[in-house]
Amino acid sequence: MQGTVATFDPATRSGTLLLDDGTRLDFPAAAFDASGLRLLRLGQRVRVEQSPDGRIDRVTLPTFQ
């Protein structure tokens, strides 16, 4: 699923996304760390990967084909 970065704290490496359906979704530092990214900007589009139990595993940049 995809969303937009609503908040991001570089000190804690966690933040909040606003999904396309309007739902707010918090992501932990571990999900950001798994992405390999160094920074997120407010308003940036990202893709979220979730585990089967609903935990956010990774926040990455979307790929376009």
Helices and strands as residue ranges (DSSP letters): E 2-9, E 14-19, E 24-27, H 29-33, E 45-50, E 56-60
